[in-house]
Each structure stands twice: as C-alpha cells, then as structure tokens.
Amino acid sequence: MTVTVVPEPSRRHSRRDGRWALLLVGPFLVGLAVFYLYPLVSTFVYSFTEWGFLGGYTWTGLDNYREVLASGEVRRSLLNTLIYTAISLTAVPISLFLAVLLNQDGLRFRGLYRVIFFLPVVTMPVAIGMVWRLLLGGDFGLVNVGLAAIGIDGPYWLADPRTALVVISLVGVWSVIGYDIVLFLGGLQTIPKELHEAAELDGAGAFQRFRHVTLPMVSPTMFFVVIISIINSLQMFDLVYIMIDRTNPALPSTQTIIYLFFKIGFVENDKGLASALVFFLFVLIVALTALQFRLQRRWVHYE
Amino acid sequence: MKRRTFTAGALAAGALAACSSESGPIGDPDQPVTLTYSLWDDTFRPGYEKALEHYRKTNPNINVEFVVTPFDDYDTKLQAGMQSKTAPDVFWLQDSFRLYATNDGLLDVTDRIVEDEVDLADFSDASIDSFKVEGRNFGLPWTTISAGLFYNKKLFDAAGLDHPTEDWTWEDAHAAAERLTDAEAGVYGLASPVTGQLGYYNTIYQAGGQVISDDGQTSGFDTPEAIAGLEFWVEIARQGWSPTPAQLTDTSADQLFASGKLAMFYGGSWATGSLAESEVGPDMDIAPLPAGKTRTVDATSACNAISASTKYPDAAWKWVAFLATKEAQDIQASGGIVCPANAKSKDAWVNSLPDYNMGVFVDQASDAKPQPASINTFAWRNQEPTILTPAWEGKAEVSDVARQMAEAMNTALAAERK
C-alpha cells in the first residue's frame, strides 16, 4: 500500500522508485502472504466444510456458522472472553499511572524499576501460568497461606467458577503491564517540558497538569495501547490452557473463544466448525477495532 | 593424540548414523533403522529403555527413539501428526483407538500375528477385542489394569477399624469413610473425584449398568444402574467424607494420600511405585475395590499400534511383537509400574513390590469389562466432569446430571456415525 505513495517528480523516476520500494518491502510481503494471507483465506474456505479425520473434506455451506451462532457454549465463551477483555483493560490506567511515576525527574533506581516492571513481559506465558497456578493453589498456595496468616480462609481460586476467570484476568493484567508502561513512557517523553512549565506558571497543580497536559498529549499512545490490549485479550488462550485443567469444574466459566477453538478443532477434531468459530472472532475483532477508530475522534488529541 | 582419535571416531560414528537414517527402509532387512515411539507417561520410560537394551542384543539394527507427550495432549498431538504425515512409527493407544483404526491410520497386523505365531491366548479377550475392528487386529496390548483401593493402614488402626478385605461392599466403604473422616485434622475418608476409570465406571459396572451400549450407539448414563453407580460417589462427596471436586482439582487424590491426609482412594497401578517412595509408603497397602451388586470392575487396556504411513512396517512390527512377549513384559512388570497385559508375566508383576498386594490389579482384571470407548471417545468423555460435577457439589440431582450426560453423549455418538 505504501508502495504507491511516492512523490512524483517525473514518471520515469517514480517507476524506478516504485521498483526499489517493492524490492525493499518484498520479503515482508512474501512473509505476510505466506503466514497471514494464505491461512486467512484457507480458514475462510474451510469454514464452509466438514473435515474427515485424516484430511479430506465435504462442503456443508453455512452449517458451521449456523452451529456457531446457535451454540450455548460459544455464547458462554464469548461472554468469558468479553469479561476477560474488560478486566484486562484495567491494565491501561494502571500502567499509565506507573509510567507517570517512573517518568519523574530525579527518580532513583529508575532503571531498576523499569526492569522489574518489564520482567513479566519477557517471561513465557506458560511459565507465568505455572507459577501463578502454584501460588494460587487452594491448599498449599502461597496466596492462601498469606491470607490464612491474617485470618482469611482463601477459596480454591482456580477451581471455583466464581473466582477463576477474574483471577486469570488479573494474572493477564499483571503480565501485560510492563509492555504498556514502556509504550506510555515513550509517549510521555515526547511531551515538551515547556507545556508543563507553562501550565505550572499559570498555577496548575500536579493533578490539573496531568488532567490537562499529560492526558491529552499521551492520548494517541493510549489509543494504540487500548487497541492492542483489546485485540490481544480477545485472543486469550495460553493462561487458560495452562492454569485450568480439562477436568477442572471451572472450565466452562473460563474457556475463551480461542480455547474453545482449540478444543473443537484439535481435541474434538471438527476443523470446519473451528474455522467458522475463529472467523466469527476475526469479524468481531475487525468490527471492534473499526468502531474504536470511529470513536477516537472524540478523545484522541493529535498535535 | 588420544583425544583426536576419539573425536575422529565420534565423527565417523556420527556420519554413519546420518547415513543410516537416510538410507532405504525397504529391501535390505539388515539396514539399521531408528523407529520413533510415542508414549504418554515418562514414568514408564525406564522400563521400556531396559526392554530396548535387551532387544538390541539380538536386533542391533533396530533402534528406538522415545517421544513422551503428556496424556492430556497426547491425542491432539498424535492426530496432528497423522494429518501431516509426521506421526511416530509406533505409539500407545487407549481410548481413542477406534478413531485411528476406522480412519485408516493404523497398520493391520492380523496376518503378521498369524505368521509370527503370536499366542493371543496369553491375553484377556477384552484386551484383544479392544483393539480389533471388524475382526482385524490393529495393535497388541501391553497393559491391562483395573483400579485398586489404596488405603493408609495407620489411619485405619488409629480409628480402630479393620483393614479393607476382598469381601468389602459399598456399604463397608461408606461406613469406613465416615469413621475415618476427621474434619479438624483435615483428614478425609475416601476421595470422590469426578472421574471414570478411577471412579464411577467401576461402580456403574458393579451396579449392573453400562456406560455405552454393546453396539456402541447409545449412552447408558441415564439408566437406574448407572445412576446408582454415580450415587455411590455423590454420597461420599455430599457427606464431606471426601475433599470437594474443587479441592481435588488443586491437589489430586494421590498427592493427598501421599501426605497422609486421605485414608483411601481408587488408584491406578502406575501410582504404586511413586507412592511407595513417598512418606506414606511404609503405611499403605492395596485392596480389591469394594463390591456392589457384582464385582465387575473397569479394566483399561492400552496397545502398541503402528502408523499406516510408517516407512518401516517390518521393523515396527518386530518391536511391537517383542513388547508383547513374556520376556519384554517381565522386564517392565518387574519395575512395579507397568501392569502387564501378558498373563504369563503376572508373577513378575506380583513380585515387583513385595510389600504390597500387587496381585489386586491383575486378579480383578479377570472379572472386568473394558473401559467404555467409542470412535471419538473424547468428544463425550471430556464433557463428563463439566456435566457431572454439580451433583457432587450438591447443586443438582444425580438423575438430572445423568440424563444431561446421556443426552450429550448420545449427540456425540450420533455425530460419529455421520
């Protein structure tokens, strides 16, 4: 797409530039086509088929989509996914707050703090899931041992349908905060000092400066963070897969759309239905993202 | 100098190995081949490695590379491998055997059994039939097991109770569970997990019920017998003689038993070895499962099967056939982990851990029904914990969840026939 956007001093010149550009983005385009475009198209095609166990398929038209829309399990998983997404969005204000703190002038051990907050991001989700699963164990988990010390009898966090999804979401928040902080720090550092100084001269207090200078100036970053968070949360899989066993009674109230996709496609071997389900999610993500781009005019402030 | 020769030797060996793995599989029977062999439990591997060592003494050309995948992901991975033609040459199969066999995923070994005169009489009929489709054999069993009642002698003695015997009935088990439960000390009588093989499949059979009809077409969960079989466990859970399903999700029954917090549980033979080494080792023993109307229990068999797309069918068959011999089964049984399918290896198993009543696992198998399975077994079996748990938690009636389970299972079975 960027290929065509080339300034045009002369026709001959532009064609040569275009060729160069194509050459430079070529490898990327090939990767995009092989790893994204092709799977996308084939998934779409497979969503109208029913698969045999060892390959081979028959056309079934819209059957899979009908099943997706009629399924109570899909509805439940969609609800779980949306709850997870909503809770994980709390990472946005938390990381903005922490980023502002970390961005203060003259903060000691700033580098150390940044490393600490960033550590979960470079840790594998599987490791995060395993460690938190141990911490949250009902009988011997450190969390409940700590709670018992102050007289609280902690629940079976991950086996109780009432707490499991919330707890997993919070682990998700914990693991993503470092990434958001880095993005916000980048945004914060582009705010000219003069703006803050001017506001201070006009008598604005710390909160007012945050509200009227920092927040509008960092809003493009925040827009990006929100978009990415929602897209990632809607595709949640690994934490649920690691933290909730197949026999866990809390499974129905924690399984997300992608978890259900995995189960239908690879455990129950219904690849066609699974394709329809992810395509449904794909449309949902596109729609939500488009909606956000529409709404951004109301709150995102570009200089 | 010495070192250089060693390096050179290693390089040469490496080059040889590289050649051998690429060279032609068919034709020359003396060509060295490396088979890939897939299992789902790492604790079984040492036994197999020992067997392999023994095997290579007479068959130096066949080597075996072990691939271990945890049980929960085993079928997922194997199916993906089959679909992409990268499946291992030989692999264990259990509940989902029919899925592979009816979809041309497995090598038919019927003629090879006849040619090599493998004596199928050494195995129980149930274990052979479990791996047959339309009269053809697609695998040889390597293990046949039933659950055993593991109990903590010390807790029984402290409660002044006699140890479980082979005459025990459900009522005896309930009565003991009640007496052994000590809420203050955090000790439970009998674990009641929401599980089939080590739980309600046994009691459903003992009540005279079925989980799946003989023709494999309908669920038996909603029959009065099956409901009685489920009620045995629900009663234990609701009376508080067992940890709750949520508790057992976080800490499994064998872990609780190992730490002395549980007096009895239904365990698999494979658990004996590690429990023997745990804290509870000196205080535990194993008894037959308490009887209901009948003594019939669930016996699970697992087989070694060969991929239909293997490049080395002859070598694969030789390995599979060897694993079913008394020789190989003795080696594994004596480790106290692999309960043998071959009846001739029974003594090796019984004597493997002489402190415990290991005979339970094989003796019961003679009065057993095979574990319920259909073609796409996991399509319904994975739904069991979700649908049945509310009854254990006292949130639903047993008859209601049993009916729901039967409906879900019938839907899944109908989908198989499409």
Interface residues (C-beta under 8 A of the other chain):
Chain A: G52 F53 L54 G55 G137 G138 D139 F140 G141 Y156 L158 A159 D160 D245 R246 T247 N248 P249 A250 L251 P252 K263 F266 V267 E268 N269
Chain B: D72 D75 T76 Q79 A80 M82 Q83 L99 N103 D104 G105 V194 T195 T244 P245 A246 Q247 T249 D250 T251 N376 F378 A379 N382 P385 T386 T389 E393
